[in-house]
Amino acid sequence: MARGQQKIQSQQKNAKKAAEKKKSQGADQKTAAKAALVHTCPVCRTQMPDPKTFKQHFESKHPKSPLPPELVDVQA
């Protein structure tokens, strides 16, 4: 087993490696999630991943506003 200074160096090296791995994974997931939000509500600027969710949002949150033309033919 490693002792003293060697043990401390090994722990620091492993902590640095784990932090780099965690940082790279977090950024990829966050970027992918943000890229999936492609539809933006023209009233409140909320982003949604698909047209079905977008239409449900628009009908429930903005019932008095006219339906945007891209949602007219979408089946909710």
N, C-alpha and C positions, 0 to 999 in steps of 0.2 A: 504494500500500500504506500501511497505517496504521503510524505509528511512535510509539515512546515511550509516553507516558501513554495515548493513544488505543488502542494495541495491548493494553496491560495491561487496560484497562477492557473491551475487547471479549472478551478471553479469560475474564475473571471472569464476564461476562454469559453467555457460552456455557456455561461450567462450571456455573453456577447453573441454567440452563435444562435441561441434560442431567441434573443430579442430581434435579431435580423430576420429569422424565419417567421416570427410572429408579425413583424412589420410588413413583410412582403405579402403574406397571406391576407392581412386586413385590407391593404390597399387594393388588391385584386378584386375582392368581394365587393368592396364599396364602389369601385369603378364599374363593375359589371351590373350592380343594382341600379346605379344611376343611369347607365346606358339603356337599361330596360324600360325606363320611364319615358315613353315617346309621345304620349298624347298630353297636351296641356289645355286645361279648362280656360276659355277666354274670359270668364267672369272673375274667378278667384285665383287663377294661375297655378292651381294644383296639378301635379303631374300624375298620370296613370299609365299602367303598362299595356293595356289593351282597350279596344273600342267598346267592348261590352261593359267593362268596369266604368269607362268614361261616360257611357250613356246612362248607366244606373246612377252615377254621381250627379250628372247634370239634371236628371229628372227629380232626384230627391232633394238636392241642395238649391237648385235654381228653377223651381217650377213656373215662375212667372216670365222667365226669359225665353225667347224663341230658341228652338233647337238648332244648333249649328248644322250646316249642310252636310258635313262629313258623318253625322250621326243619324241622318234620316233613314237610311236603309239598313242600319245595324239592328240585329235581333238581340234583345236584352233578355 
